[in-house]
Amino acid sequence: MIPLQRCCDSRSLVKFMIKNSNLQLIAAFAGLLLASTGCGEDAGSPDDPNAQTRAVTLNFAGVIGDQAFGCGQSYEGIGATSSTLTLQDFRLYISDVRLVAADGSEVPVALDQETPFQTEDLALLDFEDGSGGCESGTAEINTRITGEVPEGDYTGLRFVLGVPFDLNHGDAALAPSPLNLSSMFWSWNGGYKFLRVDARSAGLPDGLRLHLGSSGCDMNGDGAVTGCANPNRPEVTLAAFDVDADTVKVDIAALLAGSDIDANAADTPPGCMSTLEDADCGPIFESLGLGAGPQTFFSVQ
């Protein structure tokens, strides 16, 4: 009877029922109390249908060091050899977005189902506007993710860079936006390009492409992908993040900090196409947190 006594304000009535061993009355009263007050369930928990929720907007900024991304613009001092880079595309998929409480617990952000940039548990961040050399892009840009969470005190942010496996290997021609972009889909069974950065440098004037996606994927006899040896979906944790004030910085300069952008490994595509055999992918994977150290591509601004 201790939980019942704790939840009920009418302590004298409870004591009276216990003293007189009126079990039927006790059971009826307890059922009524639970139904009316929700006793036994923490108020405001994510599973509480009566919990208060709030809208959240997560802002992102596409940058190259301390400069904003711009289609066709050139940026100096990039990479291991401090070279000049001219940008032509900058897009990425984000999924499994969660806010983190001070005790380390996570609460999923229920994304708004907004066409053309959000569907299910997935959002597309699009920093290019189709101008200035970004011919493969679109005029619309998107620099935010919106959704709802239960009211609470949140101190951090977690998310995954990439498309979830169950959405990654379908027919892009039949998929909802933003999964219907052919420019973000590979022609092999790897699925989508989780990250697309296209550029030119002095040493690679014909193009430097950085396309992150799953590799080493296997298919069954029906042509369905059953798994990928290299999922390449880094999880990002920003331990100190104020959802109402902070912006997530997505930094191409940090992504390329260890790369020689004027050279390319022999017998490989120009840049990195997410294969482990490509030496140009090593520094990129490190920056994304797919190597031995922490990721540096995302930070709090």
N, C-alpha and C positions, 0 to 999 in steps of 0.2 A: 504493500500500500504506500510505500514511500514516494514513488513517482506521482501518485494521485494526490497525496498531501502537498507535495511541492507545487503542483500545477494549480490546485484549487484554492480560491480565496476563502471559501466557506469551510474553515477548518472544524468548526463545531459540529457541522452536519456530518462530516466525514468521521469524526470521533464517535458521534452518536451511532452511526451505522455499524462501525467496527465493534463497538461495545455490545451492541445488541445482535451481532452476528447475522445481520440481515444481508445475506449474500446476493440475493436477487436485486435488492435495491442498490447495493454497492456496484454490481456489474452494470446496471442500467445507468447509474449516475456517472460512472467512469466513461462509458461509451458516449454519453451526451457531452461530457467535458472534453473528450478527445476530439470529437467532431466539431465542436464550436470553437475551440482554442488552438487546435493543432499541437497539443501537448505531446512531447516525445520527439518533435522535429525541430531542429534549430531554425529560428526565424531568420530569414534572409539567406538561407543556404541555396546553392544553385539548383537543388532538386525541389525546392519549395515552390509550388505553383503560385503562392501568394506573395513571393518575395518581390520587393521593389527593384526595378531595373532602371538603368540609365543608359543613354546613348553615349557612344564614344566615337571619336574621330582620331585616327592615327595618321599623323602627317609624315610624309617622306620627302626628302630633297635629293635629287640627283646632282652630284657635284664631282668635280675633278680638283681635289685638294680644297683650296679655299674659294674656288670659282664655280659658279653654277654651270650645269650642262647646257650646251646649245648646239643645235644641229649645224654642222659645217664649221664650227669654231675650232681653232687650233690652240693647243695647250702645251706649254714648254715645261721642261724638267720632269718628264714622265719616265718611269721605269728605272732599271738599274743603271742605265747609261745616260739618264737625264735628256731624253730625246723629245721631239715634238710630235704630238698626236693630234690628228684631226678626226672628230667624232661624226659618225653617220647613223648610229642607232643605239638605243639604250632602253631595254624593256626587261621585265622579270615577273615571274609568278611567285606569289606568296600564299601559303596555306597554313592550316592548323595554328591560327593566331590565338594566343592566350595572354591574359594578364596575370601577374604574379603578386601574391600578397606578401606581407612582411615575414610570415612564417614559412614561406616557400611554397605554399599551396597554389595551384593554378586554377584559373577560371576561363573556360573557352569564350571567345568573343563570337556571339551569334551574328554572322555577317548579314548585312542588308542584302537582299537579292536585287541588285541594281544592275540593269543592262546599261552599258555594255562591259562593265569592268568587274563585276562580282557575281559569282554563282556558287551555290552550295558552300563549301568551306574554302573557297579559292578566290583570289583577287589578282588582277593584273595591274602592275605599276608601269606606266608608260610615260617616259620623260621626253620622248621625241615628238615632233609635230608635223612630220612629213616634209619639212622645208629644208633648205640649205644643205642638200646632199643626202638627206634622210628619205630617199625616194621609196624605199621599201616599207616605210612606216605609214602612219595614219595622221590625220589632222588633229584628232582628239588626243588630249593628254590626260593622265590621271596620276595624282601625287598623294592620294589618301586612301585609307581603308576605313569603312564605317560599319558600325554594328551596335549591339547591345550587350551589357553584362549586368549581373546583380550589383546592387549598391554595395560598396565596400571600399576599403583602403588598400590601394594597389601601389606597389613600389617598383615593379619590373615588367618586362615584356619578353615574350618568347614567340617564335614563329619558325616555320620551315621555308627555306628557299626551294621551291619546286612544286610540281603537280603531283598529288597523291597517286599511288599506283593504280587504284581503281578508276581513275579518270585519265590516266596517262597513255593508254593504248587503245583508245576508241577511234572512231571515224571522225576526223576533224571537220569534214564536210557536213556532218549531221549534229555536231556538238553545239551546245549553246555558247553564246558569247560570254567570256573572252577566249573560249577554247576553239573557236571557229576560224582563227587567224592562220592561214596557210604559212605566213611568214614566221610563225612561232612553232611550226611543226616540222619535224624531220621526216624524210622520205623513207627511212628505215624503221625497224621495230623499236627503236629507242624511245619513241613517243615525242613529247614536246621539248622545245628548248626552254629550260627553266629560266635561263638568263641569256640575253642576246646583247652583245656589245660589238658593233662594227665600227671600224676605224681605218685610217691610213697613217702611215708614218714615212719618214724620209727613206728608210731602208726597205719598206714594204709599201710602195706607192699604189700597188694594185689591190691592196686590202689586207687588213688584219682582223680576223674574226674570232671572237671568244664566245662560244656557244656551249653552255653547260646543260647536260641532260644525262639520262641513264645510258649506260653502255653495257655490252656483254649480255644482251637480253636473249632469252630462249623462247621458242615457240613450240606448241604442241602440233599434232597432226592436223588439227582444224585451223591452224594459223593464229591461234590466240597466244598472246605472250603470257608465259607462266612465271617469269621472274627475271631479274637482271642481276648479274654478278656485281655490278657497280651502280647502285641506285643514285648516288651523287645528289642526295637531298640533305644539305647541311642544316642542322638546327641552330638557330641563333638565339642567344640569351643576352639581353641588355638589362643588367642587374639593377641599375639605378635609372628609372624612367618615370617621369611625371606625365601621365596620359593627357593632362589638361594644358601642359606648357611646353613639353619637349617635342622635338622633331627627330626622326630617324634619318641620319645622313648615310647615303649610299654612294660610296666614293670610288670612282674608277682609278684615281691615282693610287689609292691604297691597294686596290685589286692588282695593279700592275707593278707594285713597288719592287718586286724581285725579278721582273721580266726584262729581257732585252727585246724591246719592241721593234728594233731595226733588223733583226735576224730571225731566221726560222729553221727549225731542225730539218735535216735532209729527209726527203721522201715523205713529208707529212703536209697536211693542209696548212695554209698560212694562218698561224694563230693556234688556237686550241679547240678541238672538237670533242673533248671529254674522254679521250682514250688514254689508258695508262701508259701505252707504248710511246706516246708523244711527249718528248722531253719538254716541249713548250708548256705543257699542262701542269708540270710540277709546281712552279711558283704560284700559278693561279689557284690550284687546289689548296696550297698552304694558306693563301689569303682568304679563301672561302671556309677555312676550318675543316677541310677534308684531309689534312695532313696531320702532323704531330702536334702542331701548336694551335692556339686560338685563332678564330676568324678576325679579320681586320676590315672587311668590306663594309660592315654596318657599324655605326657608332651613334651616340646620342649627341645631338646638337642643341 
